[in-house]
């Protein structure tokens, strides 16, 4: 019996290629992993209400979304950690003052600063978002995550008002001006840790693949962490392994290296 019991997979740049497709080798690898009785989780910065079709296509029922703020195991809610409302208000205020766009993710919808802005339209199209709504002055919802849009690298300094929060550049071609808001105590790594505890598994029983800096904590909280060949240059130091790129059978080749797919 394999010592590996659970596999965590990022989506954009890890499962999904730059041309928005999924390689057959990736589908084959996930199918073989499931046939071996391993649990498979999609672990993404995306809102969970926007990845249902992808999850169905891959026959995966366990998900970690919003960069670790919400998890589902076998179709049932596992945990949910909304953001501090004062922090959310500060992000909105700074973005408005600096002509940045943003999206606030709730459990059911994506709330955008300006649905008519070109950069927002490009963001929506790139990530295939459908449940989009404009920001309302009366908003009082539980926010699970935030993505900032149309930032220059130096603009990240504007958002350093909380030492427990940092920005992570989106590692998707054409979207490098976008940044995910990552909480130190709520991120993919914390989500993975919670899942392992729930499943009564050890770190050594887990494998993870990612390509962006929002995957850093996830890769260091599993026994076998793989950075994709197309990964952010700063990510490789946090991964135990480097595999090939998303468009070059990265997931399949990594799992084959471990001897658990053929």
C-alpha positions in Angstrom: 0.0 0.0 0.0 1.4 3.4 -1.0 2.3 5.8 1.8 0.7 8.6 -0.2 -3.0 9.1 0.6 -3.9 12.6 -0.7 -3.0 14.8 -3.6 -3.5 18.6 -3.7 -3.5 20.3 -7.1 -3.5 24.0 -7.9 -5.5 24.9 -11.0 -4.2 27.8 -13.0 -0.8 27.1 -14.4 -0.8 23.7 -12.8 -3.8 21.8 -14.2 -4.9 24.4 -16.8 -2.4 25.4 -19.5 -2.0 28.9 -20.9 -4.4 28.2 -23.7 -7.1 27.2 -21.1 -6.9 23.4 -21.8 -6.1 20.4 -19.7 -3.6 17.9 -21.0 -4.7 14.3 -21.4 -1.7 13.2 -19.3 -3.1 15.3 -16.4 -6.5 13.7 -16.7 -4.9 10.2 -16.9 -2.8 10.9 -13.8 -5.7 12.1 -11.7 -7.8 9.1 -12.8 -5.0 6.7 -11.8 -4.5 8.4 -8.5 -8.2 8.1 -7.7 -8.2 4.4 -8.8 -5.5 3.8 -6.2 -7.9 5.1 -3.5 -6.1 8.4 -2.9 -8.1 11.6 -2.1 -7.7 14.4 -4.7 -8.3 18.0 -3.7 -8.3 21.0 -6.1 -6.6 23.8 -4.1 -7.0 27.2 -5.7 -7.3 30.9 -5.2 -10.5 30.9 -7.3 -13.9 31.0 -5.6 -15.4 27.5 -5.3 -18.7 28.5 -6.9 -16.7 29.1 -10.2 -14.9 25.7 -10.4 -17.9 23.3 -10.2 -17.7 22.4 -13.9 -14.0 21.8 -13.8 -14.4 19.7 -10.7 -17.0 17.6 -12.4 -14.9 17.2 -15.5 -12.1 15.8 -13.4 -14.4 13.9 -11.1 -13.1 15.6 -8.0 -15.4 16.3 -5.1 -13.0 17.8 -2.6 -11.9 21.4 -2.9 -9.9 24.2 -1.2 -10.8 27.6 -2.5 -10.2 31.3 -1.9 -6.5 30.5 -1.1 -7.4 28.4 1.8 -10.4 30.2 3.3 -13.0 27.6 2.4 -12.8 23.8 2.0 -15.2 21.1 0.9 -14.5 17.4 1.5 -16.5 14.9 -0.6 -19.1 17.5 -1.3 -19.6 18.7 2.3 -18.4 22.0 3.9 -15.3 21.4 6.0 -14.3 24.9 7.1 -14.8 28.5 6.3 -12.7 31.5 7.4 -14.0 35.0 6.2 -11.7 38.0 6.3 -11.8 40.7 9.0 -14.3 43.3 7.8 -12.1 46.2 8.8 -9.3 44.8 6.7 -11.6 44.4 3.7 -12.7 48.0 4.1 -9.0 49.1 4.2 -8.2 47.2 1.0 -11.3 48.8 -0.7 -10.3 52.3 0.4 -6.6 52.0 -0.7 -7.7 50.6 -4.1 -10.2 53.4 -4.7 -7.6 56.1 -3.8 -5.1 54.6 -6.2 -7.3 53.8 -9.2 -6.9 50.0 -8.7 -9.6 47.6 -9.5 -10.5 44.6 -7.3 -12.9 41.7 -6.8 -14.2 40.5 -3.4 -15.2 36.9 -3.3 -18.1 35.7 -1.2 -19.3 32.1 -0.9 -21.7 32.7 -3.8 -20.6 35.7 -5.9 -17.8 37.9 -7.2 -18.2 41.5 -6.3 -16.2 43.8 -8.6 -15.2 47.4 -8.2 -16.1 48.3 -11.8 -17.5 45.7 -14.2 -17.0 48.1 -17.1 -13.2 48.5 -16.7 -11.2 46.8 -19.4 -8.8 45.2 -17.0 -11.8 43.7 -15.1 -13.4 42.4 -18.3 -10.1 40.7 -19.1 -9.9 39.2 -15.6 -13.4 37.9 -15.9 -12.8 36.4 -19.3 -9.4 34.8 -18.3 -10.8 33.1 -15.2 -14.2 32.3 -16.7 -16.1 34.0 -13.9 -19.9 34.1 -14.2 -21.5 35.2 -10.9 -20.3 38.8 -11.1 -21.9 41.8 -9.4 -21.0 45.5 -8.9 -19.8 46.8 -5.6 -22.6 48.3 -3.5 -22.2 51.0 -0.8 -24.4 48.8 1.4 -22.2 45.7 1.1 -22.1 43.8 4.4 -21.1 40.3 3.4 -18.6 37.7 4.5 -15.6 38.1 2.2 -13.5 35.0 1.8 -10.9 36.5 -0.5 -9.7 39.5 -2.5 -7.9 39.9 -5.8 -6.4 43.2 -6.7 -6.2 44.2 -10.4 -4.2 46.7 -12.4 -1.3 47.1 -10.0 2.4 47.9 -10.8 4.9 46.0 -8.7 5.7 49.1 -6.5 2.0 49.5 -5.7 2.1 46.5 -3.5 3.8 48.7 -0.8 0.5 50.6 -0.5 -1.2 47.6 1.0 1.3 46.8 3.8 -1.0 48.0 6.6 -1.2 44.6 8.2 1.9 42.4 8.9 -0.3 39.3 8.9 -1.4 39.9 5.2 0.7 39.9 2.0 0.1 40.1 -1.7 0.9 37.2 -4.1 1.3 38.0 -7.8 -1.0 35.9 -10.0 1.3 33.6 -12.1 -0.8 33.6 -15.2 0.3 35.0 -18.5 -1.3 38.4 -19.1 -2.4 38.7 -15.5 0.9 39.6 -13.8 -0.7 43.0 -12.8 -3.1 41.0 -10.5 -2.4 40.1 -6.9 -4.2 37.8 -4.5 -4.5 38.9 -0.9 -3.0 36.1 1.3 -3.5 35.9 5.1 -0.7 34.3 7.1 -3.1 32.3 9.2 -5.5 31.5 6.3 -3.8 30.2 3.2 -3.5 27.0 1.1 -0.9 25.6 3.6 -3.2 26.1 6.5 -6.0 24.6 4.5 -3.9 21.5 3.7 -2.9 21.2 7.4 -6.6 21.3 8.4 -7.5 18.7 5.8 -4.7 16.3 6.9 -5.8 16.7 10.5 -9.4 15.9 9.5 -8.3 12.8 7.6 -5.9 11.8 10.3 -3.0 11.8 8.0 0.6 13.0 8.4 2.4 15.5 6.2 4.4 12.7 4.7 1.2 11.2 3.3 0.5 14.2 1.1 1.6 15.4 -2.3 1.0 18.9 -3.8 1.6 20.7 -7.1 1.6 24.4 -7.7 3.1 27.2 -9.8 2.4 30.5 -8.0 3.6 32.2 -4.8 0.2 31.5 -3.3 1.2 27.9 -3.4 4.3 28.4 -1.2 2.7 27.4 2.0 0.9 24.4 0.5 4.2 23.0 -0.9 5.9 23.3 2.4 3.1 21.6 4.3 3.2 18.3 2.4 5.8 15.5 2.2 6.3 15.9 -1.6 5.9 19.4 -2.9 6.3 19.9 -6.6 6.8 23.3 -8.3 5.8 23.3 -12.0 8.5 24.1 -14.5 6.5 27.2 -15.5 6.4 28.3 -11.8 7.2 31.7 -10.4 11.0 31.9 -10.0 10.7 32.6 -6.3 8.6 29.4 -5.7 11.3 26.8 -6.5 13.1 27.3 -3.2 10.0 26.2 -1.3 9.4 23.0 -3.3 11.1 19.6 -2.7 10.8 18.9 -6.4 10.7 20.7 -9.7 8.7 19.0 -12.4 8.1 19.9 -16.1 5.8 22.7 -17.2 2.0 22.6 -17.2 2.0 22.2 -21.0 4.7 19.4 -20.7 2.9 16.8 -18.5 4.1 18.4 -15.3 1.7 16.6 -13.0 2.0 13.3 -14.7 5.8 13.4 -14.7 6.0 14.4 -11.1 3.7 11.6 -10.0 5.6 9.2 -12.2 8.8 10.2 -10.4 7.2 9.0 -7.2 6.3 5.8 -8.9 2.5 6.1 -8.4 1.4 6.5 -12.0 2.4 4.6 -15.1 
